[in-house]
Amino acid sequence: MKQVLIERYGTPWEVARCAEMADVGAPAADEVVFDVLAFPINPADMWFCRGSYRLKPPLPATPGAECVGRVTAVGGAVSHVKPGDLVINLQRENWAQRRKVKGDDAIPLPAGIDLRQAAMVRINPPTAQLMLSDFVDLAPGDWVIQNVANSAVGRLLIVLAKQRGLRTVNIVRRAELAGELKALGADIVVVDGDDLAQRVAQATGDARITLGIEAIGGAATGRLVDCVATDGTAVHYGSMSGEDPKVTRNNFIYRGVRLTGFMLGRFLARRSAEQIRTIYADLAKQVMAGTLSAPVDTVYPIENIKDALAHADKGGRNGKILVSPNGAI
């Protein structure tokens, strides 16, 4: 079977290669085997290849935070999926033609779901959903502010917030993004800058914003925190700048703003296997209904992983780069 390996850290399309590996074999009693139908190339996967991600396993290693697959075999103790079912996998190392995982890590998806969208269900949709639910008790009409609003998570958050009757302030770097974000349901779109807090206050009529969601780090964190109300919460879930958050102590001492962090695995670990399946079943229904989706630019075969990685690193794409290891899409 074919599997992507990196044997050193560096430029992703230089260090990754498609290798021929031994098949995963038959499942044990508590295991599931599935063919990988598609996987996306995410920023975290690129950082993994570069050696700048939080996880640095012994090399050679296989990247891949998410995928969609079709079950080919299950162990005798597994009852929630069967051969032929579509699944996503909660574990990593998914850049391969076939995977064998523990049964609880294989999460069923409904038959007929679009495979391209299913490949992207594992990380970004629950990230947006849980950040809206697990930090602040929000009621319809409440305000949420986020930066990187045009990212995959940002766009999903706009849609999920709108469904709950929440109002969103969305920070971007380019004013021309306002139209497409408002079409998704964004209430306010503002361009980042030094006077951000003043412009947000004016646009919202000095509304109390109790939740801020942030993925840049550095001074951008501080600008977003300045927009959050006294005793509010700011959630840091990524660092596109590569810098640690920079927030003035006044926000903590005098205003009591809470700065905390989010990592999907940590928040899913607080839930039972059944609760996790319920989360993904709800998200999959929304994907099936067309209310949650993400654009796809190009699909590559696994043999062309170097080209796929180089493409994923380019600006100006019209969506995610996907890889189809078994030619399913």
Secondary structure as UniProt FT lines:
FT   STRAND          2..6
FT   HELIX           12..15
FT   STRAND          16..20
FT   TURN            29..30
FT   STRAND          31..40
FT   HELIX           43..50
FT   STRAND          68..74
FT   TURN            76..77
FT   TURN            83..84
FT   STRAND          86..89
FT   STRAND          98..102
FT   HELIX           103..105
FT   STRAND          106..109
FT   TURN            111..112
FT   HELIX           115..118
FT   TURN            119..120
FT   HELIX           124..133
FT   TURN            140..141
FT   STRAND          143..146
FT   TURN            149..150
FT   HELIX           152..163
FT   TURN            164..165
FT   STRAND          167..172
FT   HELIX           175..177
FT   HELIX           178..184
FT   STRAND          188..191
FT   TURN            194..195
FT   HELIX           196..204
FT   STRAND          209..214
FT   HELIX           219..227
FT   TURN            230..231
FT   STRAND          233..236
FT   TURN            240..241
FT   HELIX           249..253
FT   TURN            254..255
FT   STRAND          258..261
FT   HELIX           264..268
FT   TURN            269..270
FT   HELIX           273..289
FT   STRAND          296..301
FT   HELIX           302..304
FT   HELIX           305..312
FT   STRAND          320..324
FT   TURN            325..326
//
